[in-house]
Amino acid sequence: MSDDDRRAYLRVVGRGIGRLTLAGLTVSGREFAAILGAMPTTVSNPSNQSRPLIPVPASFEETVFTDVFDLQHVTFGNACTMSKAVFRKGVMWNGTQFGGILDVRQSRIEGDNASTLTHMTIKGDLRATGLESTRLLNLFGTTIRGDLDLRYCKLYGIWLSAAVIEGGIRGEQASFATIPDDSPPAEATLSRFDNLSVTGSVDFSRTQFSYETTFGGYADMVPARLHSSVSFNGSIFGVDGLGGRHLLQRLELNDVDISDVKFLGRVSFAGSTFSQGLVLRDTRVDGSFPCRGDANDRLFPVAIWT
């Protein structure tokens, strides 16, 4: 496509006609900034500043982004598909708004930069089946109007604290303790779910959680609010050979399945209530691992049920 054709295409897209398609291309940060510069703007974003508005559905399937993919406070008026995309130097999506489904299935986030998807608003599902990230996936404060699908993800930790999910979570066979060759040590992996609110059911069956996992009881954080059924069936909390520390304290839970779960290291459910049912069949706790020995150890009591 010539430069003139590209400019004409972006003018049409900017008027809300057709769709923005970068599928299969390799795109630099400079090239994508030029695309955003051709779009209309809006102040209806968390920054209250004039930021780009992409008014049409966007398709970035199998696109390779060579620089940090910066979408901070950008508004997508419709759905955005980024399945099988590769982000070579991480993503910065703080405050990004999506007017429909966000699809990042089987995408890969690489590089030393954090995978920052904080304070986003998604007016549909977040479909992240098979997503890979070499750094912690940070969804702090994000609002999802539909479901969150994390099945088969391979992540170096996850941070969902203060997020609001109006649907449910599917996390079967996800890993939140996938350790890339160039990553920090496994002891640094975190799974944070404090102050998370989920309306629908939560399924973390056969999931690999991090060395440190918190749903409630960590520091002064409000415990997670899980309003429907919860399953941890067949999951592992902690890292083989290292152990871990896990807090599921002060939770108000309904129907909960913790059967065939392995807790490595320390775990506490102190102050949690189970109003409808609790399944504990074949649950095991291996407390033979030494404490990590850092300042946070005091927040993780040895007691299991109190």
For each residue, the residues with C-beta under 8 A, 3 or more apart:
1: 5 6 9
2: 5 6
3: 6 7
4: 7 8
5: 1 2 8 9
6: 1 2 3 9 10
7: 3 4 10 11 38
8: 4 5 11 12
9: 1 5 6 12 13
10: 6 7 13 14 35 38 39
11: 7 8 14 15 38
12: 8 9 15 17 18
13: 9 10 16 17 18 19 20 38 39 54 55 56
14: 10 11 38 39 40 55
15: 11 12 55
16: 13 55 56 77
17: 12 13 56
18: 12 13 56
19: 13 56 57 58 59
20: 13 35 54 56 57 58 59
21: 58 59
22: 25 27 35 58 59 60 63
23: 59 60 61 62 63
24: 61 62 63
25: 22 63 64
26: 63 64 66
27: 22 31 32 63 64 65 66
28: 31 32 65 66 67
29: 32 33 65 66 67 68 69 70
30: 33 34 67
31: 27 28 34 35
32: 27 28 29 35 36 65 69
33: 29 30 36 37 70
34: 30 31 37 38
35: 10 20 22 31 32 38 39
36: 32 33 39 52 54 74
37: 33 34 52
38: 7 10 11 13 14 34 35
39: 10 13 14 35 36 52 53 54 55
40: 14 52 53 55
41: 50 51 52 53
42: 45 50 51 53 75
43: 48 49 50 51
44: 75
45: 42 48 49 51 73 74 75 95 97
46: 73 95 119
47: 51 72 73 95
48: 43 45
49: 43 45 73
50: 41 42 43
51: 41 42 43 45 47 72 73 74 75
52: 36 37 39 40 41 74 75
53: 39 40 41 42 74 75 77
54: 13 20 36 39 58 74 75 76 77 80
55: 13 14 15 16 39 40 77 78
56: 13 16 17 18 19 20 77 78
57: 19 20 78 79 80 81 100
58: 19 20 21 22 54 76 78 79 80 81
59: 19 20 21 22 23 80 81
60: 22 23 63 80 81 82 85
61: 23 24 81 82 83 84 85
62: 23 24 83 84 85
63: 22 23 24 25 26 27 60 82 85 86
64: 25 26 27 85 86 88
65: 27 28 29 32 69 85 86 87 88 89
66: 26 27 28 29 88 89
67: 28 29 30 88 89
68: 29 89 90 91 92 111 113
69: 29 32 65 87 89 90 91 92 93
70: 29 33 91 92
71: 74 91 92 93 96
72: 47 51 92 93 94 95 96
73: 45 46 47 49 51 94 95 96
74: 36 45 51 52 53 54 71 96 97
75: 42 44 45 51 52 53 54 96 97 99
76: 54 58 79 80 96 97 98 99 100
77: 16 53 54 55 56 99
78: 55 56 57 58 99 100
79: 57 58 76 98 99 100 101 102 103 124
80: 54 57 58 59 60 76 98 100 101 102 103
81: 57 58 59 60 61 101 103
82: 60 61 63 85 102 103 104 107
83: 61 62 103 104 105 106 107 127
84: 61 62 105 106 107
85: 60 61 62 63 64 65 82 104 107 108
86: 63 64 65 107 108 110
87: 65 69 90 91 107 108 109 110 111
88: 64 65 66 67 110 111
89: 65 66 67 68 69 110 111 112 113
90: 68 69 87 109 110 111 112 113 114 115 116 135
91: 68 69 70 71 87 109 113 115 116 117
92: 68 69 70 71 72 113 116
93: 69 71 72 96 116 117 118 120
94: 72 73 116 117 118 119 120
95: 45 46 47 72 73 118 119 120
96: 71 72 73 74 75 76 93 117 120 121
97: 45 74 75 76 120 121 122 123
98: 76 79 80 101 102 120 121 122 123 124
99: 75 76 77 78 79 123 124
100: 57 76 78 79 80 123 124
101: 79 80 81 98 122 124 125 126 127 146
102: 79 80 82 98 122 124 125 126 127
103: 79 80 81 82 83 127
104: 82 83 85 107 126 127 128 131
105: 83 84 127 128 129 130 131
106: 83 84 129 130 131
107: 82 83 84 85 86 87 104 128 131 132
108: 85 86 87 131 132 133
109: 87 90 91 115 131 132 133 134 135 137
110: 86 87 88 89 90 134
111: 68 87 88 89 90 134 135
112: 89 90 135
113: 68 89 90 91 92 116 135
114: 90 135 136 138
115: 90 91 109 133 135 136 137 138
116: 90 91 92 93 94 113 138
117: 91 93 94 96 120 137 138 139 142
118: 93 94 95 138 139 140 141 142
119: 46 94 95 140 141 142
120: 93 94 95 96 97 98 117 139 142 143
121: 96 97 98 142 143 145
122: 97 98 101 102 125 126 142 143 144 145 146
123: 97 98 99 100 145 146
124: 79 98 99 100 101 102 145 146
125: 101 102 122 144 146 147 148 149 167
126: 101 102 104 122 144 146 147 148 149
127: 83 101 102 103 104 105 149
128: 104 105 107 131 148 149 150 153
129: 105 106 149 150 151 152 153
130: 105 106 151 152 153 154
131: 104 105 106 107 108 109 128 137 150 153 154 155
132: 107 108 109 153 154 155 178
133: 108 109 115 136 137 153 154 155 156
134: 109 110 111 156 180 182 183
135: 90 109 111 112 113 114 115 156 157 183
136: 114 115 133 155 156 157 158 159 189 190
137: 109 115 117 131 133 153 155 156 157 158 159
138: 114 115 116 117 118 159
139: 117 118 120 142 158 159 160 163
140: 118 119 159 160 161 162 163 192
141: 118 119 161 162 163
142: 117 118 119 120 121 122 139 160 163 164
143: 120 121 122 163 164 165 166
144: 122 125 126 147 148 163 164 165 166 167
145: 121 122 123 124 166 167
146: 101 122 123 124 125 126 166 167
147: 125 126 144 165 167 168 169 170 200
148: 125 126 128 144 165 167 168 169 170
149: 125 126 127 128 129 169 170
150: 128 129 131 153 158 169 170 171 174
151: 129 130 170 171 172 173 174
152: 129 130 172 173 174
153: 128 129 130 131 132 133 137 150 171 174 175 176
154: 130 131 132 133 174 175 178
155: 131 132 133 136 137 158 174 175 176 178
156: 133 134 135 136 137 177 178 179 180 183 189
157: 135 136 137 176 177 188 189 190 191 210
158: 136 137 139 150 155 176 190 191 192 210
159: 136 137 138 139 140 190 192
160: 139 140 142 163 192 193 196
161: 140 141 192 193 194 195 196 221
162: 140 141 194 195 196
163: 139 140 141 142 143 144 160 196 197
164: 142 143 144 197
165: 143 144 147 148 168 169 196 197 198 199 200
166: 143 144 145 146 199 200
167: 125 144 145 146 147 148 199 200
168: 147 148 165 198 199 200 201 202 203 228
169: 147 148 149 150 165 198 200 201 202 203 204
170: 147 148 149 150 151 203
171: 150 151 153 174 202 203 204 207
172: 151 152 203 204 205 206 207
173: 151 152 205 206 207
174: 150 151 152 153 154 155 171 204 207 208
175: 153 154 155 178 207 208
176: 153 155 157 158 189 191 207 208 209 210 213
177: 156 157 186 189 208 209 210 211 239
178: 132 154 155 156 175 208
179: 156 183 186 189
180: 134 156 183
181:
182: 134
183: 134 135 156 179 180
184: 188
185: 188
186: 177 179 189 211 239 242
187: 211 239 242 292
188: 157 184 185 211
189: 136 156 157 176 177 179 186 210 211 212 239
190: 136 157 158 159 210 211 212 213
191: 157 158 176 209 210 212 213 214
192: 140 158 159 160 161 214 218
193: 160 161 196 213 214 215 224
194: 161 162 214 215 216 218 221 222 223 224
195: 161 162 221 222 223 224 225
196: 160 161 162 163 165 193 215 224 225 226
197: 163 164 165 224 225 227
198: 165 168 169 202 224 225 226 227 228
199: 165 166 167 168 227 228
200: 147 165 166 167 168 169 227 228
201: 168 169 228 229 230 231
202: 168 169 171 198 226 228 229 230 231
203: 168 169 170 171 172 230 231
204: 169 171 172 174 207 209 230 231 232 235
205: 172 173 231 232 233 234 235 257
206: 172 173 233 234 235
207: 171 172 173 174 175 176 204 232 235 236
208: 174 175 176 177 178 235 236
209: 176 177 191 204 213 235 236 237 238 244 246
210: 157 158 176 177 189 190 191 213 238 239 244
211: 177 186 187 188 189 190 238 239 242 243 244 245 265
212: 189 190 191 244 245 246 296
213: 176 190 191 193 209 210 237 238 244 245 246 247
214: 191 192 193 194 217 218 221 246 247
215: 193 194 196 223 224 247 248 249 251
216: 194 221 222 223 224 247 248 249 250 251 272
217: 214 223 247 248 249 250 268 270 271 299
218: 192 194 214 221 247 299
219: 299
220:
221: 161 194 195 214 216 218
222: 194 195 216 225
223: 194 195 215 216 217 249 250 251 252
224: 193 194 195 196 197 198 215 216 251
225: 195 196 197 198 222 252
226: 196 198 202 230 251 253 254
227: 197 198 199 200 254
228: 168 198 199 200 201 202 254 255
229: 201 202 254 255 256 257
230: 201 202 203 204 226 253 254 255 256 257
231: 201 202 203 204 205 256 257
232: 204 205 207 235 256 257 258 261
233: 205 206 257 258 259 260 261 279
234: 205 206 259 260 261
235: 204 205 206 207 208 209 232 261 262
236: 207 208 209 240 261 262 264
237: 209 213 244 246 261 262 263 264 265 267
238: 209 210 211 213 242 243 244 245 246 262 263 264 265 289
239: 177 186 187 189 210 211 242 243 244 264
240: 236 264
241:
242: 186 187 211 238 239 264 265 289
243: 211 238 239 264 265 266 286 287 288 289 290
244: 209 210 211 212 213 237 238 239 263 264 265 266 289
245: 211 212 213 238 265 266 267 291 292 296 297 300
246: 209 212 213 214 237 238 263 265 266 267 268 300
247: 213 214 215 216 217 218 267 268 299 300
248: 215 216 217 251 267 268 269 272
249: 215 216 217 223 268 269 270 271 272
250: 216 217 223 270 271 272
251: 215 216 223 224 226 248 269 272 273
252: 223 225 272 273 275
253: 226 230 256 272 273 274 275 278
254: 226 227 228 229 230 274 275 276 277
255: 228 229 230 276 277
256: 229 230 231 232 253 274 277 278 279
257: 205 229 230 231 232 233 279
258: 232 233 261 278 279 280 283
259: 233 234 279 280 281 282 283
260: 233 234 281 282 283
261: 232 233 234 235 236 237 258 283 284
262: 235 236 237 238 283 284 285 286
263: 237 238 244 246 266 267 283 284 285 286
264: 236 237 238 239 240 242 243 244 286 289
265: 211 237 238 242 243 244 245 246 286 287 289
266: 243 244 245 246 263 287 291 300 301 302
267: 237 245 246 247 248 263 285 304
268: 217 246 247 248 249 300 301 303 304 306
269: 248 249 251 272 304 305
270: 217 249 250 301 303 305 306
271: 217 249 250 306
272: 216 248 249 250 251 252 253 269
273: 251 252 253
274: 253 254 256 277 278
275: 252 253 254
276: 254 255
277: 254 255 256 274
278: 253 256 258 274
279: 233 256 257 258 259
280: 258 259 283
281: 259 260
282: 259 260
283: 258 259 260 261 262 263 280
284: 261 262 263
285: 262 263 267 304
286: 243 262 263 264 265 289
287: 243 265 266 302
288: 243
289: 238 242 243 244 264 265 286
290: 243 293
291: 245 266 297
292: 187 245 296 297
293: 290 297
294: 297
295: 298
296: 212 245 292 299 300
297: 245 291 292 293 294 300
298: 295
299: 217 218 219 247 296
300: 245 246 247 266 268 296 297
301: 266 268 270 306
302: 266 287
303: 268 270 306
304: 267 268 269 285
305: 269 270
306: 268 270 271 301 303
